[in-house]
Amino acid sequence: MELKRQKNQKVKSKHRFYKILLLCISIMLVFIFAGMVYFWGYLSSYEESRLDNLIQSMQNNIDYSFWERSAINALSARYTEFESGDAPLIPHLHRIRDVQYSFRQKIDEDSSEAPVYIIRAGAKDIGVVRFIALKDIGHGFYNWEVESIEFLDSFIEGLYRSVSITVSQNAEVFINGVYVSQDYRVNCDFEHGATYLINNLYGEIEVSVIEFDGQASTPVFDENNEYFFSIIIPFTRHFNIIAPRGISLSVDGEHISTEYIKDNQIGLPIFARMFRPGEAPMVLQRYEFEKGGFYVEPVVTATDTMGVQLDSYISGNGDLVFIEASSVEYEDLHGGLVRDFVQAYFNYAANVGDDLRANFAAIGDFMVRDSILYSRMSNSYLRFIDTGSSTFTVNSLGFESFIPYDGLYFTCEVFYDLTLHTTEQAEERAGSLVILFTQHDGRWLVLDMLRNQT
């Protein structure tokens, strides 16, 4: 019995040992499997995170459209205002199309956190690609993606060109229809010329030039990115100008100082016919000067104290003569006086009411008694007494151009249309009167009158 009991104990002990051994082996296998799984995941993450794989993929699967679009986006940012769109860059894209790409680390900038590689297209370095960690894929490893592509200046400078344009000093320059501002002007080697230098032009361009007179100019030559247009030499003008006193005179908008007044004692040409020699009032002054720098005929303007621009004409001896503008103020103040005088004048000339003495007395109240006009009217009065006055009917009257001079004189032009009656027929007559009024003893009186009849 004792022997059997001992034998049973040995069997139980052996079974317990195998159970323990089996348990240990199972646990060991679990740890080995877990370790293998972890190690496999580690290797997978490591392999996936290797930048060399991404680089190799980029080399083996070249997407030329990606590189072309990257180049266009980068280079178009350097455009001047004279170019836009893809067109200027398309002729240059052959440099990055259908060539072998390769990459190498840029040692001076590369780091494990921000890898940097130089891009080589064919035999030329064209840019730099920067990578950035995209996401954590476990085990401390990351996926990578392209953060940016920067093209090297050495590559870009081989694409764009600089253009030099030389024109007349005051000409306007356009590239592809866009105005070239003064910011592009550089030193010019030609007197009276202007040179513009424009960099960063990639495509073909159209240069147009408008001269100071508004005419288009054509280039004398166009080669090696240099455009040269005819240079217009400015000219000088001598000015002889007669204008009323107190006006503001300018040439092409530049005010002319009173220091250029050479004579301020000039009378109106019309006054020479109205006054005795030496008695005509001096209401004009002469400017005489030279100015240069003109590319087209200069514009001379004169304005009165109210800012009204004066009319002008060229006199027989070539002087530019300005005449006072018609004054609305004078027309409002003295229009009634002028109408009353003209009515009295035609009443006298037609002897209305058949009372020559009364008609002459009425017109005489409007005139300066010691004037040439009063003397002429007195003579006509004596002649009318002997011969009788004309018979006519005034059909219409028009009053224009109330022009003041020095505040002491003003003229008015009166247009008339009348019918002259004779024993045989009625004849239509038209004409005008230029009437000169002056301040005399505190009143505005007629000093003289000129008649133009058709």
BELZI-V53611 format. One record per helix or strand of 3 or more residues. SS is the DSSP state (2 for helix, 1 for strand). FROM is the first residue (numbers start at 1). LEN is the number of residues. Records with the same first field share a line. If there is no record, write none. Layout:
BEGIN
SS->FROM-LEN + FROM-LEN
END
This chain:
BEGIN
2->2-48 + 51-10 + 64-13 + 87-4 + 93-4 + 153-4 + 182-3 + 258-3 + 269-5 + 328-23 + 352-3 + 356-9 + 372-16
1->101-5 + 116-6 + 124-15 + 141-11 + 161-8 + 172-4 + 193-9 + 207-4 + 219-5 + 226-4 + 235-10 + 248-4 + 261-7 + 282-13 + 300-4 + 311-4 + 320-4 + 392-14 + 409-13 + 426-15 + 443-11
END
